[in-house]
Amino acid sequence: MPFAAALSTIPHTRQALDEVCKSLSAALPEPADLVFLFFSTHHAAAAETLVQTLQKRLAPRCLLGCIGESILGGEREIEQQPALSLWAAKWREPVEVSPFQLGLERTSEGLSLLGWPDALMSASAQRDAVILLGDPFTFPVDHFLDQVNDDVPGLRVVGGMASGVQAPGQCRFLLNDTVLDQGAVGVVLQGNVGMRSVVSQGCRPIGSTYVVTKSRDNRILELGGRPALTVLRELWARLSPGEQEQLRQGPHVGRVINEQQGEFAQGDFLVRNLVGLDPNTGALAITDTVRIGTTIQFHVRDAGTAGEDLRTLLQRDRAGHTTSPAAALVFSCNGRGTRLFPTPHHDAATLRTEAGTLPVAGFFAQGELGPVGGKNFLHGYTASVVLFEEPGSP
């Protein structure tokens, strides 16, 4: 197989490394094109040991990794316990693997994001992709995504923001033989990568769609010419008791990504939290800028809807492709796991049920990256799943 993965829960770093390296080398004897290592905070102090050992024993063309509060490997999610999850790919056909580092630096024109990879200039939106790992404290991920969306429309950016850290300087990223504590690291993949993505925002729409007729910044003032809060109250009165409880626990607003569609269904919306309401003005505040003319729909999220959404999207992916995935990377929100679902290993187990037994690695992120409606966004409470096909598959 061109992909391999291994997970260790041994607390001692060197012993854990020995376990995953032995397993990976047995499954993938040749040096890999791309290796990812996701590690819990318990191994952060030994980050230099991680890169030195992996370079010596695996000699990959590109090594990337980051810290996470919880680590995913195979069908297991190791929450807030020691874990190393190692993943590798060796493509049979030529694939350009271009690692990069991004960071904010002060220049004569103010703060600038430096380190943009040259490979982005020649990237194909239909074929190529970017995998990115960022620091939530020091990396302006929204600026990066906006720039990529503008410069290379349709190019997929997937990944996650590091978690398990409380302040700038606590992050640990691996980039080949270097350990970094800020900014972002990533890789541009070009060629017959055979990559597709599933972004499960964990919500389902309720009620009807509405057009924003008055707004200001992140506040929705009117929907269809009426106060937004009045519309929401009328929707509430029509909901079942179960849906009312879902809305009470987690109200969300989805805005349509592609307004050119005639009809909108689950998966056509970028979901954002509803964070406030003003009974005096009837305004609703969400975690995004809202423009007049935007189509929105209210959404609900709980364990049941989140689980069903992931299953549905994975089933839709399987039905839409002639080849099954051969490996996966998973960037799941640190608000999922047992913080959301009643049983552990939910996302990993769902992936195995719907996609089969695959080499899988990932971590619980403090913000997940993935495309919705052909544009890349930073998400929350989301499972961003990257699926790789067997190299050479049609």
Secondary structure per residue as TSV (DSSP state, phi and psi in degrees):
chain	resnum	aa	ss	phi	psi
A	1	M	-	360.0	145.5
A	2	P	-	-81.9	-1.9
A	3	F	E	-127.9	151.6
A	4	A	E	-152.9	155.0
A	5	A	E	-151.6	154.4
A	6	A	E	-151.5	146.4
A	7	L	E	-127.6	137.7
A	8	S	E	-131.6	137.7
A	9	T	-	-112.2	15.7
A	10	I	-	-68.4	129.3
A	11	P	S	-67.1	-32.7
A	12	H	S	-76.8	125.5
A	13	T	H	-60.8	-49.0
A	14	R	H	-63.8	-38.9
A	15	Q	H	-68.1	-39.9
A	16	A	H	-63.7	-42.6
A	17	L	H	-61.3	-42.1
A	18	D	H	-61.8	-40.5
A	19	E	H	-64.2	-48.0
A	20	V	H	-73.5	-34.5
A	21	C	H	-67.5	-40.2
A	22	K	H	-62.3	-44.9
A	23	S	H	-64.2	-42.8
A	24	L	H	-67.9	-43.2
A	25	S	H	-63.2	-34.2
A	26	A	H	-68.4	-35.3
A	27	A	H	-84.2	-28.4
A	28	L	-	-138.3	82.8
A	29	P	-	-64.3	-33.1
A	30	E	S	-81.2	154.5
A	31	P	-	-56.9	134.3
A	32	A	-	-80.2	154.9
A	33	D	S	-75.0	-37.5
A	34	L	E	-143.6	129.8
A	35	V	E	-127.8	133.9
A	36	F	E	-115.5	139.3
A	37	L	E	-128.3	122.3
A	38	F	E	-111.2	129.2
A	39	F	E	-135.2	144.9
A	40	S	E	-74.7	167.6
A	41	T	G	-61.0	-22.0
A	42	H	G	-63.6	-23.5
A	43	H	G	-104.1	4.7
A	44	A	G	-63.0	-38.8
A	45	A	G	-66.5	-19.1
A	46	A	G	-104.8	28.3
A	47	A	H	-59.6	-38.5
A	48	E	H	-62.8	-38.3
A	49	T	H	-64.1	-37.3
A	50	L	H	-60.3	-51.9
A	51	V	H	-68.1	-41.4
A	52	Q	H	-62.5	-44.1
A	53	T	H	-68.0	-44.1
A	54	L	H	-66.8	-38.4
A	55	Q	H	-65.1	-40.7
A	56	K	H	-70.8	-41.9
A	57	R	H	-90.3	-27.9
A	58	L	H	-112.6	-27.5
A	59	A	-	47.0	55.0
A	60	P	-	-75.3	156.1
A	61	R	S	-63.9	-36.3
A	62	C	-	-144.5	129.9
A	63	L	E	-121.0	126.9
A	64	L	E	-132.1	152.2
A	65	G	E	-171.9	166.0
A	66	C	E	-159.7	167.9
A	67	I	E	-84.2	149.0
A	68	G	E	-150.2	147.9
A	69	E	S	-69.9	-30.3
A	70	S	E	-137.0	143.9
A	71	I	E	-120.4	141.2
A	72	L	E	-115.5	134.4
A	73	G	E	-153.7	131.6
A	74	G	T	61.7	-126.1
A	75	E	T	-104.7	19.4
A	76	R	E	-117.8	146.6
A	77	E	E	-122.1	112.9
A	78	I	E	-95.6	103.1
A	79	E	E	-93.4	116.1
A	80	Q	S	56.5	33.8
A	81	Q	S	-131.4	160.9
A	82	P	-	-58.5	133.0
A	83	A	-	-163.2	144.3
A	84	L	E	-126.1	130.8
A	85	S	E	-124.4	116.4
A	86	L	E	-111.4	137.2
A	87	W	E	-141.2	141.9
A	88	A	E	-144.4	149.9
A	89	A	E	-131.5	139.0
A	90	K	-	-132.7	98.5
A	91	W	-	-76.8	139.6
A	92	R	S	-79.0	-29.8
A	93	E	S	-100.2	155.4
A	94	P	-	-58.6	126.7
A	95	V	E	-131.2	125.6
A	96	E	E	-78.7	124.6
A	97	V	E	-116.3	107.8
A	98	S	E	-118.1	95.8
A	99	P	E	-74.4	155.6
A	100	F	E	-152.9	161.7
A	101	Q	E	-127.2	134.1
A	102	L	E	-119.6	142.3
A	103	G	E	-156.9	153.4
A	104	L	E	-83.6	131.1
A	105	E	E	-136.6	147.1
A	106	R	E	-83.7	125.9
A	107	T	E	-120.2	-178.0
A	108	S	T	-63.5	-20.6
A	109	E	T	-100.2	10.3
A	110	G	E	104.8	-161.1
A	111	L	E	-71.8	132.5
A	112	S	E	-132.3	147.3
A	113	L	E	-90.3	113.3
A	114	L	E	-110.2	153.3
A	115	G	-	106.1	14.1
A	116	W	-	-57.7	128.2
A	117	P	-	-71.6	137.5
A	118	D	G	-61.8	-27.5
A	119	A	G	-61.9	-22.9
A	120	L	G	-63.2	-29.5
A	121	M	G	-68.5	-25.3
A	122	S	G	-110.9	9.1
A	123	A	-	-71.0	143.4
A	124	S	-	-98.0	124.6
A	125	A	T	-63.5	-32.7
A	126	Q	T	-78.6	-27.7
A	127	R	T	-114.1	-35.6
A	128	D	-	-96.1	175.1
A	129	A	E	-160.1	162.9
A	130	V	E	-123.1	133.7
A	131	I	E	-113.2	126.1
A	132	L	E	-129.2	139.0
A	133	L	E	-123.3	123.9
A	134	G	E	-128.7	161.3
A	135	D	-	-92.7	120.8
A	136	P	T	-65.4	-15.3
A	137	F	T	-95.5	-27.5
A	138	T	T	-125.0	-0.1
A	139	F	-	-117.1	122.1
A	140	P	-	-80.0	78.0
A	141	V	H	-64.6	-35.8
A	142	D	H	-62.9	-40.0
A	143	H	H	-62.6	-43.5
A	144	F	H	-61.8	-46.6
A	145	L	H	-65.5	-40.7
A	146	D	H	-60.0	-41.2
A	147	Q	H	-65.9	-43.7
A	148	V	H	-65.4	-42.7
A	149	N	H	-59.1	-35.7
A	150	D	H	-78.8	-42.3
A	151	D	H	-78.9	-39.3
A	152	V	S	-131.4	74.6
A	153	P	T	-55.6	129.5
A	154	G	T	94.9	-15.2
A	155	L	-	-66.5	128.3
A	156	R	E	-80.5	134.5
A	157	V	E	-122.4	120.0
A	158	V	E	-127.3	161.0
A	159	G	E	144.3	-154.0
A	160	G	E	-163.3	163.0
A	161	M	E	-93.9	137.7
A	162	A	-	-57.3	152.3
A	163	S	-	-135.8	174.4
A	164	G	S	82.8	9.8
A	165	V	-	-121.8	152.9
A	166	Q	-	-115.9	-9.0
A	167	A	S	-157.8	161.1
A	168	P	T	-57.5	142.7
A	169	G	T	92.9	-9.2
A	170	Q	-	-91.2	-15.0
A	171	C	-	-66.7	155.0
A	172	R	-	-135.5	118.7
A	173	F	E	-116.4	146.4
A	174	L	E	-108.9	130.8
A	175	L	E	-138.9	100.4
A	176	N	T	55.6	-109.6
A	177	D	T	-105.5	19.3
A	178	T	E	-120.4	144.7
A	179	V	E	-108.9	129.1
A	180	L	E	-121.6	156.3
A	181	D	-	-124.7	14.5
A	182	Q	S	-160.2	172.7
A	183	G	S	75.4	-135.4
A	184	A	E	-153.6	154.4
A	185	V	E	-127.8	153.2
A	186	G	E	-166.5	-175.9
A	187	V	E	-146.1	138.7
A	188	V	E	-98.4	123.7
A	189	L	E	-105.9	123.3
A	190	Q	E	-130.7	132.4
A	191	G	E	127.6	-155.3
A	192	N	S	-81.1	67.7
A	193	V	-	-74.0	-34.3
A	194	G	-	64.9	45.3
A	195	M	E	-111.0	138.8
A	196	R	E	-137.7	164.8
A	197	S	E	-135.6	151.4
A	198	V	E	-128.3	123.0
A	199	V	E	-115.9	105.4
A	200	S	E	-99.4	107.8
A	201	Q	-	-82.9	-3.6
A	202	G	-	73.7	17.8
A	203	C	-	-125.1	164.1
A	204	R	E	-135.2	145.3
A	205	P	E	-74.9	149.4
A	206	I	-	-129.8	152.8
A	207	G	S	70.4	-149.3
A	208	S	-	-112.1	171.7
A	209	T	-	-85.6	153.9
A	210	Y	E	-136.7	153.3
A	211	V	E	-103.5	129.9
A	212	V	E	-72.6	119.1
A	213	T	E	-107.1	-10.6
A	214	K	E	-155.1	131.1
A	215	S	E	-152.9	164.3
A	216	R	E	-151.2	114.3
A	217	D	T	56.0	-115.2
A	218	N	T	-97.9	12.0
A	219	R	E	-106.8	130.0
A	220	I	E	-92.8	113.1
A	221	L	E	-91.2	-42.8
A	222	E	E	-137.7	145.3
A	223	L	E	-123.3	117.2
A	224	G	T	60.4	32.7
A	225	G	T	82.0	6.1
A	226	R	E	-122.4	152.7
A	227	P	E	-52.9	133.4
A	228	A	H	-61.1	-37.9
A	229	L	H	-66.3	-35.6
A	230	T	H	-61.2	-43.0
A	231	V	H	-62.4	-43.1
A	232	L	H	-65.0	-40.7
A	233	R	H	-63.9	-38.8
A	234	E	H	-66.4	-39.3
A	235	L	H	-62.0	-44.1
A	236	W	H	-55.0	-42.2
A	237	A	H	-65.3	-24.0
A	238	R	H	-91.3	-9.3
A	239	L	S	-79.9	155.6
A	240	S	-	-72.5	162.0
A	241	P	H	-56.2	-36.5
A	242	G	H	-66.3	-42.3
A	243	E	H	-69.0	-34.4
A	244	Q	H	-62.0	-40.6
A	245	E	H	-66.8	-39.8
A	246	Q	H	-61.3	-42.7
A	247	L	H	-67.2	-36.6
A	248	R	H	-65.3	-39.1
A	249	Q	H	-75.5	-33.2
A	250	G	-	-158.7	78.6
A	251	P	E	-74.2	136.8
A	252	H	E	-136.9	157.9
A	253	V	E	-123.7	128.6
A	254	G	E	-105.7	129.9
A	255	R	E	-108.4	137.5
A	256	V	E	-65.4	134.8
A	257	I	S	-81.7	-47.5
A	258	N	-	-110.9	99.7
A	259	E	T	-71.6	-9.1
A	260	Q	T	-78.2	-14.3
A	261	Q	-	-68.0	145.3
A	262	G	S	-76.9	-35.2
A	263	E	S	-130.7	154.5
A	264	F	-	-124.7	137.4
A	265	A	-	-135.3	178.4
A	266	Q	T	-55.2	130.4
A	267	G	T	101.4	-11.4
A	268	D	S	-92.7	0.3
A	269	F	E	-115.0	145.6
A	270	L	E	-92.4	115.8
A	271	V	E	-91.4	132.3
A	272	R	E	-132.4	153.4
A	273	N	E	-71.3	142.6
A	274	L	E	-90.6	115.0
A	275	V	E	-110.9	-5.1
A	276	G	E	-173.1	157.6
A	277	L	E	-143.4	151.0
A	278	D	E	-120.0	105.2
A	279	P	T	-65.3	-19.1
A	280	N	T	-77.7	-41.6
A	281	T	T	-101.9	-15.8
A	282	G	T	78.9	17.4
A	283	A	E	-87.6	151.7
A	284	L	E	-118.7	137.1
A	285	A	E	-110.7	134.3
A	286	I	E	-127.1	171.7
A	287	T	S	-89.8	52.3
A	288	D	S	-169.2	158.6
A	289	T	-	-78.0	138.8
A	290	V	-	-120.7	129.2
A	291	R	-	-105.0	149.6
A	292	I	T	-61.0	136.9
A	293	G	T	96.5	-8.7
A	294	T	-	-70.8	139.0
A	295	T	E	-92.0	129.3
A	296	I	E	-128.6	163.5
A	297	Q	E	-149.1	140.1
A	298	F	E	-73.3	146.1
A	299	H	E	-130.2	157.9
A	300	V	E	-126.3	154.7
A	301	R	-	-142.8	132.7
A	302	D	-	-153.3	-174.6
A	303	A	H	-58.3	-41.3
A	304	G	H	-65.1	-47.4
A	305	T	H	-68.1	-37.0
A	306	A	H	-65.0	-42.4
A	307	G	H	-66.6	-42.3
A	308	E	H	-66.3	-38.4
A	309	D	H	-62.9	-44.2
A	310	L	H	-64.7	-43.9
A	311	R	H	-61.7	-45.1
A	312	T	H	-62.1	-44.3
A	313	L	H	-68.7	-37.2
A	314	L	H	-67.6	-38.4
A	315	Q	H	-66.6	-38.0
A	316	R	H	-65.5	-39.2
A	317	D	H	-63.5	-43.6
A	318	R	H	-63.3	-40.9
A	319	A	H	-70.2	-24.8
A	320	G	T	-91.8	2.6
A	321	H	-	-131.6	146.0
A	322	T	S	-83.2	-16.7
A	323	T	S	-115.8	142.3
A	324	S	-	-79.7	151.9
A	325	P	E	-67.0	151.4
A	326	A	E	-108.9	-12.4
A	327	A	E	-166.0	166.6
A	328	A	E	-152.7	149.1
A	329	L	E	-116.8	140.0
A	330	V	E	-127.0	126.2
A	331	F	E	-118.1	97.7
A	332	S	E	-106.8	145.5
A	333	C	E	-65.9	143.9
A	334	N	T	-72.8	-0.6
A	335	G	T	-92.9	1.9
A	336	R	S	-95.2	-139.7
A	337	G	G	59.1	-147.9
A	338	T	G	-75.0	-5.0
A	339	R	G	-73.9	-20.3
A	340	L	T	-116.7	-44.2
A	341	F	S	-97.7	150.9
A	342	P	S	-73.6	-17.8
A	343	T	S	-126.5	153.7
A	344	P	S	-75.4	167.9
A	345	H	S	65.3	27.0
A	346	H	H	-60.3	-56.8
A	347	D	H	-65.9	-40.8
A	348	A	H	-64.4	-42.7
A	349	A	H	-68.5	-37.7
A	350	T	H	-63.3	-41.7
A	351	L	H	-60.8	-42.4
A	352	R	H	-65.9	-41.2
A	353	T	H	-62.0	-42.6
A	354	E	H	-90.2	-27.2
A	355	A	H	-115.4	-10.2
A	356	G	-	98.2	178.6
A	357	T	S	-79.2	112.0
A	358	L	-	-127.5	158.7
A	359	P	-	-68.8	114.6
A	360	V	E	-131.0	139.3
A	361	A	E	-147.0	161.1
A	362	G	E	169.5	-169.4
A	363	F	E	-156.0	166.7
A	364	F	E	-87.3	117.7
A	365	A	E	-100.4	162.5
A	366	Q	S	-100.3	49.8
A	367	G	S	128.9	126.4
A	368	E	E	-114.6	144.3
A	369	L	E	-108.8	139.2
A	370	G	E	178.0	157.1
A	371	P	E	-83.8	140.3
A	372	V	E	-132.9	124.0
A	373	G	T	63.0	30.1
A	374	G	T	84.4	2.9
A	375	K	E	-125.9	149.6
A	376	N	E	-92.0	140.1
A	377	F	E	-141.4	160.6
A	378	L	E	-92.3	129.5
A	379	H	E	-118.1	169.0
A	380	G	S	-133.4	150.9
A	381	Y	S	57.4	28.9
A	382	T	-	-112.9	152.9
A	383	A	E	-110.4	111.3
A	384	S	E	-100.7	111.0
A	385	V	E	-110.0	127.4
A	386	V	E	-105.5	120.8
A	387	L	E	-109.4	133.2
A	388	F	E	-112.7	132.9
A	389	E	E	-86.4	162.1
A	390	E	-	-59.5	126.6
A	391	P	T	-53.9	135.1
A	392	G	T	89.6	-0.9
A	393	S	-	-69.8	147.6
A	394	P	-	-70.5	360.0
